[in-house]
Amino acid sequence: MKSKKQDLEFLFHPGSIALVGITSNHTSPLADIFLGPLLDFEFKGELYPVNPKGGEIRGLKVYPDIKEIPGQVDHVIASIPARLGPHLMHDCTAIGVKAVHFFTAGFSESDEEGGATLEAEITQIARTGGVRLIGPNCMGIYCPESRLSFRSEFPKDSGAVAYLCQSGGNSIHMVQMGAARGLRFSKVVSYGNAADINESDLLDYFIHDPDTKIIAIYIEGVKDGQRLVDTLAKAARVKPVVLLKGGVTEAGTRAVAGHTGSLAGTDTTWDAICRQLRLIRVHSLEEMVDLLVTLSFMPPPEGRNVAIVGAGGGASVLATDDCESNHLVVPQFTQEVRDQLWEFMPKAGNSVKNPVDSQAIIWAPHQFVNTVRTVSNWEKINLLIGLLVSTDIFPSWSEQSDMYKAIARTMLESSKASSKPMAIVVQPGIRPEMTRNAFHIQQEFVSAGFPVYHSVAQAANAISKFIEYCHH
């Protein structure tokens, strides 16, 4: 008997794709959203644009009818009026298409008369004809390994994170945010209304997928809650699962019904499910990225005691509050540790109680490296947070300045000198030049494989949940 992984493997490795409903004008969703990225990613299979008017687009022949395509069609991406969906599905079953992705909206999620009936009809045709249906009302599949993508700027290299996302826009936003922080994805699926292939089917696949080490899920509503709970339980036993539930307020629940035409469930119910099954629940896409970065790049700390280094006075106070508020402990250093720090750090303008309030990261890099090494060697510390506040990156520095690279090198050397896990916080600034310099520094750490965050509060929250997960 085939495993669930084998059952859906064809979705991610089609030999050919037909784009039905494409036009040569500049407002064609299929041309701009799908064909462009497939060409930019150098998809290795055959691409067949389809439009009744025929012609040519971007060097490819446009076929007037999908049944006139001379080769085998494995995968169809459709952007046609919903009312034409049943006719297309009949044609797809007739020529042996394996999967149809409906980018088209106007089905069960809409207020349009007959939308739910049309969705039920195309689903029934697909099932009768042995075709799997993705969507409708979704972005479809991003799989770097097979050069499938719905955005040209997505990373072309694969990673260990699989992302199931009921929303098209949220799938794009997550990949973009994650990519800037070093995350890479094995597969991403935006599955919309889930008329056929749903979150449980995809979760079953990723449980067995050897390329996937971490599973992230954005879900709005489900149609078979018990099956999802059972599948989540299986997944959580073998891989970390990070879950973001959209539509947990009364207004949010109404929005879910109008977005994907499904049932939402209460916030309390989802909290209980996550606790019971050992899922990591998050409450925003930003928090999801923070958790995925932590899972991907931080070794599990042995405890909750944290040392904060590199911050100024006021930032140190707030950083301490952020850590303690998230159940991390900021213990004061012993006199022995403080004496060791004073051996190489001038007392004027510095504090070494924990946090270590010092500007040595800029003006005396060797002192900063020695600070991290000394602090991490203290047996009561389990992890470190290196903090670089954007106001420390003086706005008078030009974008071409090498100063940000020197700062990054200092913190990287310090990180390597640490005997404990170390998180890096690069706090972005308000002025454009501050933001640019902070981004450059962030990319230095991302390239070196360190977990990078935009605030101590974000880092502390993610690390605290990570520790709870590891010791649960």
C-alpha positions as CSV (number, residue, x, y, z in Angstrom):
1,M,0.0,0.0,0.0
2,K,1.3,3.4,-0.9
3,S,2.1,5.9,1.9
4,K,0.5,9.3,2.0
5,K,3.8,10.7,1.0
6,Q,3.9,8.7,-2.2
7,D,0.2,9.6,-2.8
8,L,0.9,13.3,-3.1
9,E,4.5,13.3,-4.3
10,F,3.3,14.1,-7.9
11,L,2.0,17.4,-6.7
12,F,5.5,18.7,-6.1
13,H,7.3,17.2,-9.1
14,P,5.2,17.7,-12.2
15,G,6.7,17.0,-15.6
16,S,4.5,19.6,-17.3
17,I,2.2,22.5,-16.4
18,A,-0.6,24.0,-18.4
19,L,-1.6,27.6,-17.5
20,V,-5.3,27.8,-18.4
21,G,-6.8,31.3,-18.8
22,I,-3.5,33.1,-19.6
23,T,-3.6,36.3,-21.7
24,S,-0.8,38.3,-23.3
25,N,-1.8,41.6,-21.6
26,H,0.0,43.0,-18.6
27,T,-2.9,42.3,-16.2
28,S,-3.0,38.5,-16.6
29,P,-2.6,36.7,-13.2
30,L,-1.3,33.6,-14.9
31,A,1.3,35.5,-16.8
32,D,2.5,37.8,-14.0
33,I,2.0,35.6,-10.9
34,F,2.7,32.1,-12.3
35,L,4.4,32.0,-15.7
36,G,6.9,34.6,-14.8
37,P,8.2,32.8,-11.6
38,L,8.2,29.5,-13.4
39,L,10.4,30.9,-16.1
40,D,12.6,32.8,-13.6
41,F,13.0,29.6,-11.6
42,E,13.9,27.7,-14.8
43,F,11.2,25.1,-14.4
44,K,12.6,22.0,-16.1
45,G,9.4,20.6,-17.4
46,E,7.1,21.7,-20.3
47,L,5.0,24.8,-20.0
48,Y,1.8,25.1,-21.9
49,P,-0.1,28.4,-21.9
50,V,-3.8,28.0,-22.8
51,N,-6.2,30.6,-24.2
52,P,-8.9,30.4,-26.8
53,K,-7.3,33.2,-28.8
54,G,-4.0,31.3,-29.2
55,G,-0.9,33.2,-30.1
56,E,2.4,33.4,-28.2
57,I,3.5,34.7,-24.8
58,R,7.1,35.1,-23.6
59,G,8.3,32.8,-26.4
60,L,5.8,30.0,-25.7
61,K,3.1,28.9,-28.0
62,V,-0.4,29.5,-26.6
63,Y,-2.8,26.6,-27.2
64,P,-6.5,27.4,-27.8
65,D,-7.7,24.4,-25.9
66,I,-6.1,22.2,-23.2
67,K,-7.1,19.1,-25.3
68,E,-5.0,20.3,-28.2
69,I,-1.7,20.2,-26.2
70,P,0.4,17.5,-27.9
71,G,2.2,16.2,-24.8
72,Q,1.2,14.8,-21.4
73,V,-0.2,17.5,-19.0
74,D,0.5,16.6,-15.4
75,H,-0.5,19.8,-13.6
76,V,-2.9,22.6,-14.4
77,I,-3.0,26.1,-13.0
78,A,-6.3,27.7,-13.7
79,S,-7.4,31.4,-13.7
80,I,-10.8,31.3,-15.4
81,P,-14.2,32.4,-14.3
82,A,-15.6,30.1,-11.7
83,R,-18.6,29.2,-13.9
84,L,-16.2,27.6,-16.4
85,G,-14.6,25.4,-13.8
86,P,-16.8,22.3,-14.4
87,H,-16.0,22.3,-18.1
88,L,-12.3,22.6,-17.5
89,M,-12.4,19.7,-14.9
90,H,-14.2,17.5,-17.5
91,D,-11.4,18.2,-20.0
92,C,-8.7,17.6,-17.4
93,T,-10.1,14.2,-16.5
94,A,-10.4,13.3,-20.2
95,I,-6.7,13.9,-20.9
96,G,-5.3,12.3,-17.7
97,V,-4.3,15.4,-15.7
98,K,-3.0,14.5,-12.3
99,A,-3.7,17.8,-10.4
100,V,-5.6,21.0,-11.0
101,H,-4.8,24.2,-9.0
102,F,-7.6,26.7,-9.1
103,F,-6.2,30.2,-8.5
104,T,-9.8,31.3,-9.3
105,A,-12.0,32.6,-6.4
106,G,-15.8,32.9,-6.5
107,F,-16.6,29.5,-5.0
108,S,-17.8,28.6,-1.5
109,E,-15.9,31.4,0.2
110,S,-17.9,34.1,-1.7
111,D,-21.3,35.6,-1.4
112,E,-21.9,35.0,-5.1
113,E,-24.9,32.9,-5.8
114,G,-24.1,29.3,-6.8
115,G,-20.4,29.5,-5.6
116,A,-20.7,26.7,-3.2
117,T,-22.6,24.6,-5.8
118,L,-19.9,25.2,-8.4
119,E,-17.2,24.1,-5.9
120,A,-19.0,20.9,-5.0
121,E,-19.4,20.2,-8.7
122,I,-15.8,20.6,-9.7
123,T,-14.8,18.5,-6.6
124,Q,-17.1,15.7,-7.6
125,I,-15.8,15.7,-11.2
126,A,-12.2,15.6,-9.9
127,R,-12.8,12.7,-7.6
128,T,-14.8,10.7,-10.2
129,G,-12.0,11.3,-12.7
130,G,-9.1,10.6,-10.4
131,V,-7.8,14.2,-10.4
132,R,-6.6,15.9,-7.3
133,L,-7.7,19.5,-6.7
134,I,-5.7,22.2,-5.0
135,G,-7.9,25.1,-3.8
136,P,-9.9,26.8,-5.2
137,N,-9.0,30.3,-4.2
138,C,-5.2,29.9,-3.5
139,M,-1.7,30.4,-4.6
140,G,-0.8,26.7,-4.9
141,I,2.7,25.2,-4.6
142,Y,6.3,26.5,-4.0
143,C,8.9,23.7,-4.2
144,P,12.4,25.0,-4.8
145,E,13.7,21.5,-5.5
146,S,11.5,21.1,-8.6
147,R,11.6,24.8,-9.5
148,L,7.9,25.4,-8.7
149,S,7.2,28.9,-7.5
150,F,4.5,31.6,-7.5
151,R,6.9,34.4,-6.7
152,S,10.1,35.2,-8.5
153,E,11.9,36.6,-5.5
154,F,11.5,33.4,-3.3
155,P,14.7,31.6,-2.5
156,K,15.8,29.0,-5.1
157,D,17.5,26.9,-2.5
158,S,15.6,24.3,-0.4
159,G,15.5,24.0,3.3
160,A,13.9,22.0,6.1
161,V,10.7,23.9,6.8
162,A,7.3,22.9,5.3
163,Y,4.5,25.5,5.4
164,L,0.8,24.7,5.0
165,C,-1.1,27.9,4.6
166,Q,-4.8,28.3,4.0
167,S,-4.2,31.9,2.8
168,G,-2.4,32.9,-0.3
169,G,-1.2,36.3,0.9
170,N,0.0,34.9,4.2
171,S,1.9,32.2,2.4
172,I,3.8,34.9,0.4
173,H,4.4,37.1,3.5
174,M,5.7,34.2,5.5
175,V,8.2,33.1,2.9
176,Q,9.5,36.6,2.4
177,M,9.9,37.3,6.1
178,G,11.5,33.9,6.8
179,A,13.9,34.2,3.8
180,A,15.3,37.5,5.2
181,R,16.0,35.7,8.5
182,G,17.7,32.7,6.9
183,L,14.8,30.3,6.7
184,R,14.6,28.0,3.7
185,F,11.6,25.8,2.8
186,S,11.2,22.2,1.6
187,K,7.7,22.9,0.3
188,V,5.0,25.6,0.8
189,V,1.4,24.9,-0.1
190,S,-1.4,27.6,-0.2
191,Y,-4.5,25.4,-0.3
192,G,-7.4,27.9,0.0
193,N,-10.9,26.4,0.3
194,A,-9.6,22.8,0.6
195,A,-12.4,21.4,-1.5
196,D,-10.3,18.2,-2.1
197,I,-6.7,18.3,-0.8
198,N,-6.9,19.7,2.7
199,E,-4.6,20.4,5.7
200,S,-4.8,16.8,7.0
201,D,-3.8,15.3,3.6
202,L,-0.8,17.7,3.4
203,L,0.1,17.1,7.0
204,D,0.1,13.3,6.4
205,Y,2.5,13.9,3.5
206,F,4.9,16.0,5.5
207,I,5.0,13.6,8.3
208,H,6.8,11.2,6.0
209,D,8.7,13.7,3.8
210,P,12.4,13.2,4.5
211,D,13.1,16.8,3.3
212,T,10.9,18.3,6.0
213,K,12.2,18.6,9.5
214,I,9.9,21.3,10.8
215,I,6.2,21.8,10.0
216,A,4.5,25.2,10.1
217,I,0.7,25.6,9.7
218,Y,-1.5,28.7,9.2
219,I,-5.1,27.5,9.4
220,E,-8.4,29.4,9.4
221,G,-11.0,26.6,9.5
222,V,-11.4,22.9,9.0
223,K,-14.2,20.7,7.8
224,D,-13.1,17.5,9.6
225,G,-11.8,18.6,13.0
226,Q,-11.3,15.1,14.4
227,R,-9.2,13.9,11.5
228,L,-7.0,17.0,11.8
229,V,-6.5,16.5,15.5
230,D,-5.5,12.9,14.9
231,T,-3.1,13.9,12.2
232,L,-1.6,16.7,14.3
233,A,-1.0,14.2,17.1
234,K,0.9,11.9,14.7
235,A,2.9,14.8,13.3
236,A,3.9,16.2,16.7
237,R,5.3,12.9,17.7
238,V,7.9,13.0,15.0
239,K,8.6,16.6,14.1
240,P,8.2,20.1,15.7
241,V,4.8,21.6,14.6
242,V,4.3,25.4,14.8
243,L,0.6,26.4,14.5
244,L,-1.0,29.8,13.8
245,K,-4.8,29.8,14.0
246,G,-6.5,32.6,12.2
247,G,-10.1,33.6,13.1
248,V,-10.2,33.2,16.9
249,T,-12.3,36.3,17.7
250,E,-16.0,36.7,16.9
251,A,-15.2,39.1,14.0
252,G,-12.3,36.8,12.9
253,T,-14.6,33.9,12.7
254,R,-16.9,35.8,10.4
255,A,-13.9,36.7,8.3
256,V,-12.9,33.1,8.0
257,A,-16.3,32.2,6.6
258,G,-15.9,34.8,4.0
259,H,-12.3,34.0,3.1
260,T,-12.2,30.2,2.8
261,G,-15.8,29.2,3.5
262,S,-14.9,26.9,6.5
263,L,-15.6,26.6,10.2
264,A,-13.2,28.3,12.6
265,G,-13.4,26.9,16.1
266,T,-12.9,28.8,19.4
267,D,-9.6,30.1,20.8
268,T,-10.0,28.1,23.9
269,T,-10.4,24.9,21.9
270,W,-7.2,25.5,19.9
271,D,-5.3,26.3,23.1
272,A,-6.4,23.0,24.6
273,I,-5.5,21.1,21.4
274,C,-2.0,22.7,21.3
275,R,-1.3,21.9,24.9
276,Q,-2.5,18.3,24.7
277,L,-0.7,17.5,21.5
278,R,2.6,19.4,22.2
279,L,2.2,21.8,19.4
280,I,3.9,25.2,19.5
281,R,1.1,27.8,19.2
282,V,1.9,31.3,17.9
283,H,-0.4,34.3,17.4
284,S,1.1,36.1,14.5
285,L,3.2,35.5,11.3
286,E,6.0,37.4,12.9
287,E,6.0,35.2,16.0
288,M,5.8,32.1,13.7
289,V,9.0,33.3,12.0
290,D,10.7,33.8,15.4
291,L,9.9,30.3,16.4
292,L,11.0,28.8,13.1
293,V,14.3,30.7,13.3
294,T,14.8,29.4,16.9
295,L,14.0,25.8,16.0
296,S,16.3,26.0,12.9
297,F,19.3,27.8,14.3
298,M,19.5,27.6,18.1
299,P,20.8,24.5,20.0
300,P,18.4,23.7,22.9
301,P,19.5,25.7,26.0
302,E,19.8,23.6,29.2
303,G,17.9,26.1,31.3
304,R,16.3,29.6,31.4
305,N,19.2,31.7,32.8
306,V,20.2,34.3,30.3
307,A,23.0,36.9,30.1
308,I,22.4,40.0,28.1
309,V,25.4,41.7,26.6
310,G,26.0,44.8,24.4
311,A,23.1,47.0,25.4
312,G,23.1,50.6,26.6
313,G,21.6,51.6,30.0
314,G,18.0,52.1,29.2
315,A,17.9,49.3,26.7
316,S,19.4,47.0,29.3
317,V,16.6,47.7,31.7
318,L,13.9,47.0,29.1
319,A,15.7,43.9,27.9
320,T,15.7,42.6,31.4
321,D,12.0,43.2,31.7
322,D,11.3,41.5,28.4
323,C,13.3,38.4,29.4
324,E,11.7,38.1,32.9
325,S,8.2,38.7,31.5
326,N,8.8,35.7,29.2
327,H,9.9,33.5,32.1
328,L,13.6,33.8,31.3
329,V,15.8,34.6,34.3
330,V,18.5,37.3,34.3
331,P,20.7,36.4,37.3
332,Q,23.2,38.9,38.7
333,F,26.8,37.9,38.2
334,T,28.8,36.8,41.2
335,Q,31.6,39.1,42.4
336,E,34.1,36.7,40.9
337,V,32.6,37.0,37.4
338,R,32.4,40.8,37.7
339,D,36.0,40.9,38.8
340,Q,37.0,38.9,35.8
341,L,35.1,41.3,33.5
342,W,36.8,44.4,35.2
343,E,40.2,42.9,34.3
344,F,39.8,44.0,30.7
345,M,36.9,46.5,30.7
346,P,37.2,50.1,31.9
347,K,34.8,51.0,34.7
348,A,33.9,54.4,33.3
349,G,30.6,54.2,31.5
350,N,30.1,50.4,31.9
351,S,28.1,48.1,34.1
352,V,28.8,44.4,34.5
353,K,26.0,43.1,36.8
354,N,23.9,41.5,34.0
355,P,23.0,42.9,31.7
356,V,26.5,44.0,30.6
357,D,26.0,47.6,29.7
358,S,28.9,48.3,27.4
359,Q,29.7,50.1,24.1
360,A,32.7,47.9,23.7
361,I,31.0,46.2,20.7
362,I,31.8,49.4,18.7
363,W,34.9,50.9,20.3
364,A,36.8,47.9,21.7
365,P,35.8,44.7,19.9
366,H,38.4,42.6,21.7
367,Q,36.7,43.6,25.0
368,F,33.3,42.5,23.7
369,V,34.7,39.1,22.6
370,N,36.3,38.6,26.0
371,T,33.1,39.6,27.7
372,V,31.0,37.0,25.9
373,R,33.6,34.3,26.6
374,T,33.8,35.1,30.3
375,V,30.0,35.4,30.8
376,S,29.3,32.2,28.9
377,N,31.8,30.2,31.0
378,W,29.8,31.0,34.2
379,E,28.0,27.8,35.0
380,K,24.8,29.5,36.0
381,I,24.2,30.9,32.5
382,N,22.4,28.8,29.9
383,L,22.2,31.2,27.0
384,L,23.2,34.7,25.9
385,I,21.5,37.5,24.0
386,G,23.7,39.9,22.1
387,L,21.9,43.2,21.7
388,L,22.7,45.8,19.1
389,V,20.4,48.8,19.2
390,S,20.1,50.8,16.0
391,T,20.7,54.1,17.7
392,D,24.3,52.8,18.3
393,I,24.8,52.7,14.6
394,F,25.4,56.4,14.2
395,P,23.2,57.9,11.4
396,S,26.2,60.0,10.2
397,W,27.8,56.8,8.8
398,S,27.3,56.5,5.1
399,E,25.7,53.4,3.6
400,Q,29.1,52.6,2.1
401,S,30.8,52.6,5.5
402,D,32.6,49.4,6.5
403,M,31.7,50.1,10.1
404,Y,28.7,47.8,10.1
405,K,30.8,45.0,8.8
406,A,33.3,45.5,11.7
407,I,30.4,45.4,14.2
408,A,29.1,42.3,12.6
409,R,32.5,40.6,12.7
410,T,32.9,41.5,16.3
411,M,29.6,40.0,17.3
412,L,30.2,36.9,15.1
413,E,33.6,36.3,16.7
414,S,31.9,36.8,20.1
415,S,29.2,34.3,19.3
416,K,31.8,31.7,18.3
417,A,33.6,32.4,21.6
418,S,30.5,31.6,23.6
419,S,30.2,28.1,25.1
420,K,26.4,28.5,25.3
421,P,23.7,29.1,22.7
422,M,23.6,32.8,21.6
423,A,20.8,34.8,20.1
424,I,21.4,38.0,18.2
425,V,19.1,41.0,18.4
426,V,19.6,43.6,15.7
427,Q,17.0,46.3,16.5
428,P,16.1,48.2,13.4
429,G,16.0,52.0,13.4
430,I,13.7,54.7,12.3
431,R,16.0,56.7,10.0
432,P,16.6,55.0,6.6
433,E,20.4,54.9,7.0
434,M,20.0,53.2,10.4
435,T,17.6,50.6,8.9
436,R,20.0,49.9,6.0
437,N,23.0,49.4,8.3
438,A,20.9,47.2,10.7
439,F,19.8,45.0,7.8
440,H,23.4,44.6,6.6
441,I,24.4,43.5,10.0
442,Q,21.4,41.1,10.2
443,Q,22.4,39.5,6.9
444,E,26.0,38.9,8.2
445,F,24.6,36.8,11.1
446,V,22.0,35.1,8.9
447,S,24.8,34.0,6.5
448,A,26.7,32.6,9.5
449,G,23.7,30.6,10.7
450,F,22.8,32.4,13.9
451,P,19.2,33.1,15.1
452,V,18.5,36.8,14.6
453,Y,15.6,38.7,16.1
454,H,14.3,42.3,15.8
455,S,13.7,42.9,19.5
456,V,14.6,41.3,22.9
457,A,10.9,40.7,23.5
458,Q,10.6,38.7,20.3
459,A,13.7,36.7,21.1
460,A,12.7,36.0,24.7
461,N,9.2,34.9,23.8
462,A,10.5,32.5,21.1
463,I,13.3,31.1,23.2
464,S,11.0,30.6,26.2
465,K,8.5,28.6,24.1
466,F,11.4,26.7,22.5
467,I,12.7,25.7,26.0
468,E,9.2,24.7,27.1
469,Y,8.9,22.6,24.0
470,C,12.3,20.9,24.4
471,H,11.7,20.0,28.1
472,H,8.0,19.2,27.8
